[in-house]
Structures are given as structure tokens and as C-alpha cells.
Amino acid sequence: MVTKKMILNETSYFGSGARQMIAEEVKKRGFKKAFVVTDKDLVLCGVAELVLTVLDAADIPFAVYDDVKQNPTISNVQTGLKAFAESGADFIVAVGGGSPIDTAKAIGIIANNPEHADVKSLEGETRTHRRSVPLIALPTTAGTASEVTINYVITDPEQVKKMVCIDPNDIPILAIVDAELMVSMPEGLTAATGMDALTHAIEGYITKNAWEMSDFLELKAIQLIARHLKNAVKQPLNLEARSGMALGQYIAGMAFSNVGLGIVHSMAHPLGAFYDTPHGVANALLLPYVMAFNKPAVGEKYRDIARAFGVTGIDDMSSEDAKNAAIQSVKRLSMDIGIPQALREINVNKDDFDRLALAAFNDVCTSGNPREVTPDDILGLYQEAF
């Protein structure tokens, strides 16, 4: 029997207002000063303030680093690392979507493993020697699940590539999943990050390394996302929908972090590096095309996905019809929440397809795809999606 492994964070809190638990946890752990990593939009719209207020009320001093951009770069990390060193903080609080949390992970890892100060050497499966600076993550989007994963992604502008970094030492010690931090997300961001979470769940369910425990988690995540995403997009103040999405994306993250992903992510990463395409939009657009490509390699798993979407009569369908029902369920949800359906709609240049295909083929996620793939296969998928 092949040995399986699940790596999870130490503690997580869920529910509206859960951010109040920061004060108790910080004092219990004996931390002295926080280095808060967020972005300028979250500061401007007052979401970061919801967390800073808790720190203030508990007399926990903090310094704020908000120079994080969408698809954070090496320079984002290095500037943040310098600010962390100057702050005198002994723990990090990340407030945001995947970009601030991923940046915080890189800062925390390098601070305790300075031999990786170039950032580039963190790409791939890195075996750092020391745990990150203690990191508390509060997601403000329901998508990346970075608060519970061992992954983070940093862009290398010189090489025009997204570096996927995989390291158990980066996982936050504490995740606080508070739907009240998500209600100000605009419709487009809610849709994109939600489809990112769905992509995690579906790719994690069909990846080569999937097993019983990850399957259980991913199917529950698909069910929650299918039930709540449209309402979260159309009714932004609906806390039931926001909480359902927050939980669904977290559960998906628990599993995919341990079993890997596939070529939806491989193909999405170069789009972010080349065009600064939002990661969730890239994933959502590509997902139905890749699901169709993978049909010969998934057995009956698409039937399970369709069932999680609530497709009626799924048990009586042929295998082919069940697979198509799953793909159509994903595509219908994507269209209902306004996701672009073709690469030409997001200004992708088809002259770049050869470079994009090669970058995607060499991406760390490619090896997990259930169907073997060549650069020409990926090129064909980009052309089909155009």
C-alpha cells in the first residue's frame, strides 16, 4: 500500500465575527507585535480596518504593509521582507485574497530561511529548514484557500512566469474564515474567486494523487460551491451564501494542497504572468475545455460531480452523457455569474500561444493531470478556448 499524507494547519475559526478570536489567540501564544500584510484596495474600502480594530482594541501593536499587487511579484516580497525586518514584529497577519496571503507566506519563509532571499529559489517543492514566521491568515475572498494550503504563487516578471512554491513550512498556524470580511467583494471578484475554488475542487478530485480522504473533501466543496456561488455573486450581503462559499473554498484547499491540481492551473498561470489576468478568471474560462479533454481519464468521477451539482436523473445516464452533464453544469454556472467564455474576450494574443503552451507544459501542476498531455495538446486547448 502506498503511504498517504495530509498536512493541515493547526487551528481554524469559522463564522461571522470570527476575527475577534485574533486577540485571544495572539495573547495565548505570547506574540508581541503584528506585521499586517494586505493591499491598498482593502485599506481603502475599510476591510483591513475591521481586523486592525481588533488588534487596536486588544492593545496589540502592529505595522502595516499594503504594497501588494494582484499577482504579487518578487519585488513585492523583497520590499515586504525589508519592511518586516524594520518593523520589529514577531508574527504576521495576512488580510486579503491569495495575493496578500501568498506574499505573507513568502516573507515569513524567507525571514526564517534567509538563504532564499532571491525568492526564485523557492519555486517548486522546496525543503526549507525552518518554519515560517508565525502567520495568521484572514481571507477576504472565497477562492484561493491559501490560508490552509502549503502552496503560494509569486510572479517572476523577468522570466514572465508564475512560480508555484510548495512548502509545508509556509502553512499558517491559524486561519480565521470570517464571511463578514467578504461582503464588500465586488460581483466580478466574487465570481472569479468562486470559480477558482470550484477549479481547485474539481482538479483536486480528478488528479492522479486523489484518494478517499481528498475525494470526500472535494465532493463536499463542489456541492457547497454549486449551491452558494450564484447567490454570493447576485446577493453580496447574503451571509449564508458568503459563509457557504467561505467553507467550500476552505475544504477544497484542505484537499488540493495535499494531492495537487492539473492543467487548468498549468494553463492559467502563464496567462497571469503574460497578461496579469486574474487567476480565477483564467481558471474559470479554461475549466470546461480541460474537463472535456480529460473525459477519457476520469472514469465515473464526472458523474459524481454532476450529482454534487444536483443534476436530475444522473444515475440513469450513460457514462458519456453523465460526463457531458458535469461539464455543462460547470459551464452554465460560469455563464450565469458573468465569467468570460473565450480567451479573445480577455485580450489574449494568439501569437503567444506557442510560448504559453510551453510554459504551461513545464508548470508544476501538469504532472497531476489525470490524462497525459503534450505541449501540442495544450496548444490545441488554448486554440480551442480562443
Buried (B, 14 or more C-beta within 10 A) or exposed (E): EEEEEEEBBEEBBBBBEBBBBBBEBBEEEEBEBBBBBBBEBBBEEEBBBBBBEBBEEEEBEBBBBBBBBBBBBBEBBBBBBEBBEEBEBBBBBBBBBBBBBBBBBBBBBBBBBEEBBEBBBBBEEBEBEEBBBBBBBBBBBBBBBBBBBBBBBBBBEEEBBBBBBBBBBBBBBBBBBBBBBBBBBEEBBBBBBBBBBBBBBBBBBBBBBBBEBBBEBBBBBBBBBBBBBBBBBBEBEBBEBBBBBBBBBBBBBBBBBBBBBBBBBBBBBBBBBBBEBBBBBBBBBBBBBBBBBBBEBBEEBBBBBBBBBEBEEBEEBEEEBBBBBBBBBBBEBBEEBEBBBEBEEBEBEEEBBEEBBBBBBEBBBBBBBBBEBEBEBBBBBBEBBE
